[in-house]
Amino acid sequence: MHDLQPMTALGGDAPQVDTFDHVTITENDGLALASVAARMGHEKTCHTTLKKLLGAVPEPGKAVLHDPEAGFWMGPDQWMIGAPRETHELLADHLKERFGDTASITEQTGAWVCFDVIGPAMPDICERLCAVPIRRMTAGDAQRTMIHQLGCFVIRRDNPEHIRILGPRASAGSLHHALITAAHSVA
Amino acid sequence: MIIDHPLLGPRDAAEFTYLGDAKLIDRPDWQSETAAKDFYEYGYLRDNPAGWHQELWFHEAGDRSWLVVTRNTVTHEISKVEMARDVARARGRSK
């Protein structure tokens, strides 16, 4: 029997937390993710299943912050679904059972790193990182953009001082470096 | 240059990559008698107009959708932006 230790995207035993006076950057290790892409000709049935799952179909550029599953729009007829990893580790399998042949489901948990940026300086930091109009965005706005040359999703959460950033897990260290640099530069 | 994305609204052109003439949507029929000539023309021959031009752009730093942008190559004015899949379907492709 192997004795394997799970590690977070940044390589630690526990998620990394960087605390500044004006902002806290937390590596969020507790997220299970799976993508849903409607298959051609099955868009309507797929939308119905999504609506049952989330309460609404996320519109372009929007997220539906629902509990326990939440979802956001990634592209035409494509969505990302997220849920707590503790309870939904097999999220992709469960979604596949629900959506059947109406959508292609892909496991995404191991592909992304998630950072929660929370604090009064969040908008200033976000403006240094990427081109999303952070001050115009409201809760539930989700946009894909470039941070530090990496394609990332920026999701504005209910707390007005909170954004969630999803970036490629293989570049977690680079994305973290960019976030820390931006946090230092607004201090 | 700002491209008015049909779903996401105005976005900076830096988020997009350019592919070329939107005639690339009209892929020839490989079973046609004249397929060799058609594919030669499809692969190599392009108009290079000074004026209005329909072209394919990819929203790489955004939702990764393909767009057909009608752009004036002299002034960079953009008169129309459509989803490439809608254009392709209207032309009878991807049924």
Interface residues (C-beta under 8 A of the other chain):
Chain A: M40 P60 G61 W73 M74 G75 P76 A131 Q143 R144 T145 M146 G151
Chain B: L7 L8 G9 D12 A14 E15 E60 A61 G62 D63 R64 S65 M83 R85 S94
